[in-house]
Amino acid sequence: MTLPDLVPYGWTDRWAALFAAATDDPPRPRAEPGRVLRHDGAGLLVALPGGPRALPLARPVDPPPTVGDWLVVDDGVPIAVLDRTSLLSRRAAGGDTQQLLAANVDLVLIVCGLDRPVKAGRIDRVVTLAWDAGAVPAVVLAKADLVAGVDERVAATAAAHPGVDVLATSVAT
């Protein structure tokens, strides 16, 4: 199934095969695939073959969809989530429930501004979440044009987080 509108969102032969399997039994001739772009609690913004559309979560979907999920959408209603390749989640604040952050991600960018102290503990927590999700973490040190000694800060951050790429960026340069 070739869907050029969905290719920029990550549509591949793998997703086409999973979608075909999900819509074969029972047959769903009007179903279409979509990728969750935004989750608004009671509704989703979903990239569909005809373009992004807001869809209500009219009925429960198991597992609950999150940003990045590929869905089976039948008659404008999300009815199923395709098997995920990764799931970035954390423990919800004030409880032991899981808060879904994003699904089907390959890379997690941890952005820290150099205009304030770079917190190693925060980086460690997000790096762990990324690895646990099956994604590759990378640290982006932003606002490099605002501070001196950027190369030393990059080297120190890389030394404190072995195996994680560290990159400095600047809007000015």
Disulfide bonds with the S-S distance in Angstrom:
none
